[in-house]
């Protein structure tokens, strides 16, 4: 049996990689992939605690997080496609449509 601390350590490493990806990358697709990695690390934590406690509560929360992640991915990719059609770039630094 694998101890709970291993799962939590793996989840913390995955979440850290996701945070570094969001903060350092300028490509919109990589930023969305990093956000998905952070959400999946939270899912790993929820499942690990659910198995440790012997309840299904964490697994129910994972279902809701996956639903939000799917909606975020669909809307985010639609926004990226719309921005690419207008600006011909998905680099975050080059997209300044909010400025006058």
N, C-alpha and C positions, 0 to 999 in steps of 0.2 A: 504494500500500500504506500502510495506517494504522500508525503506530508503536505499539509496545507501551505506551509511556508514556501515550498517550491512553486506552487501555482501562483502565489502572490508575488514572488520574485519575478517569475516569467511575465506576469501581467504588468508589473512596474517597468520592466525593461521594454516591453512592447509599447506601453504608454509613453515612455520617455523617447523612444524612437519616433513615435507619432508627433510629439511636441516639437522635437528637433526638425522634423520634416516640415511642419507648418511654419515654424519661425524662420527657417533658412532658405526654403525653396521659393522660387518666383513663378513656377509653372502651376497654373490653376488645377490641372489634372492631378499632379503630384500632391498638391495641398489637399484635395478631396480624398485621395488615397490615404494620406496621413491621418485625416479625420476619421476615416473608416477604421484604420488600424487602432486608433485610440478607443473608438466605440467597441471594437472587438476585444480589446484588453479589459475593458470594463465588463463585458459579457463573460470573459474567462473568470474574473473575480466573482461575479454573481453566481456562476455555476459552481465554482469551488466552494464558496460559502454555503450554497444550497446543499451540496453533497456532504459537507462537514456537519451541518446542522441536522441533516436528515429530513429536510422539508422541500417542497416544490416551489416555494415562493420565489427564490432566485431565478429559477427556470422560467417562471411566468414573467418576471421582469425582463429577462433576455428576449422573450417574444416581443415585448413592447419596444425594446431598444432596437431590435432588428427591423421592426416596422418603421420606426422613425428613421433609421439608417437607409432603408430602401427609398423612402420618400425624399430624404435629403439627396440621395444619389440621383434620383430621377430629375428633381428640380435643379440641382446643381449642374448636371450635364446639359440640361436644356438651356440654362443660362450661359454656360460655356460655349455651346454651339451658336447661340444668338450673338454673343460677343465676338466670336471668331468670324461670323458672317459680316459683322460691321467693321471690325478693326483688323482683320486678317492676322491676329496674334492672340495667344492665350497667356502671354506674359503679363503678370499682375502689374508690373511697373509701367507698362505701356498702355494700360487700360485706365483712362481717366475720364470716363463719361459723366462722372458726378461733378466735375469742375465746370465753371462757366466759361 
